[in-house]
Amino acid sequence: MKEAEICDLQLYLDTTFKIKDLGFVSYFMGLEILQSLKGLILTQKKFAMDLLQEFGCTDCPGVVTPLDCTFKLQHDVGDLYSDPTNYRKLVDKLNFLSHTRPDIALSVQHLSQFMQTPRVPHYQAAIHVLKYLKTQPTLGVLLHHDSLFSLLAYCDADWASCSHTSRSVTGYVIFLRQSLMSWKSKKQQTVSLFSAEAEYRNMRRLVAELAWLSQLLHELTVDNITPIPLKCDNQASIYIAKNPVFHERTKHIELDCHFVRQNLWKVWYLLVMWPLSIS
């Protein structure tokens, strides 16, 4: 039945746009698509290997992490890098590579802050990311061919982690069943006065993304996608989302509160505490 529907769709598209069936996709816009028993694997192995060769890292020893989470680059520390264009080109390519490598998203976000006046430590940190890529250049994203559809979201924030502006860095990931489909790491536009505020602003950004995705899936005739669990590790943010009373400490984020609460009852009904394992 599915093959007949696919043939009918191809015939309709051919009569409308004159298409050509090239069989199973293997390479599309810089992405390599591999067939596996579990689904499709999106990877950029060739792009990563070309990037290592372009910047002379093919013979460098590999490292196990993209950047040390405690390592903070400064805008005015170190000598100015002699070729700013080369640094910008490297960071731009790392940003493109993060389309299939969510593990380097935070590092690329950190390096992107120094595009205007890069310094030697900034370039050395970017090379460190390349050394990390060298260890496993074939990693990618698995799109699991699961017939069931459900969304699951996680969010977290690093409060006042930017040493230059004291802004918080936030991030989230969204799973469609077993497939990672959306992720982001971004520095917030304003300074958060306390950690719950940073977490809540990140939650508001994630709520907007979930509302858009749920509407998109609905238009693709995917039903029963709601409620959507959203997992957060900050009890204060969960309390603010559920409590209809505004307090003195939440007046400056009142718009964020209204947005989250409005969608709280429309898109999902439960905010789950994200359990943290401590080894």
Secondary structure, DSSP 8 states (H G I E B T S, - for coil): -HHHHHHHHHHHHHHHH------S--EETTEEEEE-SSEEEEE-HHHHHHHHHHTT-TTS---SSSS-TT----SSSS-B-S-HHHHHHHHHHHHHHTTT-GGGHHHHHHHGGGSSS-BHHHHHHHHHHHHHHHH-TT-EEEEE--S---EEEEEEEETT--TTT---EEEEEEEETTEEEEEEEEE-SS--SSHHHHHHHHHHHHHHHHHHHHHHHHHTT-----S--EEES-HHHHHHHH--S--GGGGGGHHHHHHHHHHHHHT-S-EEE------
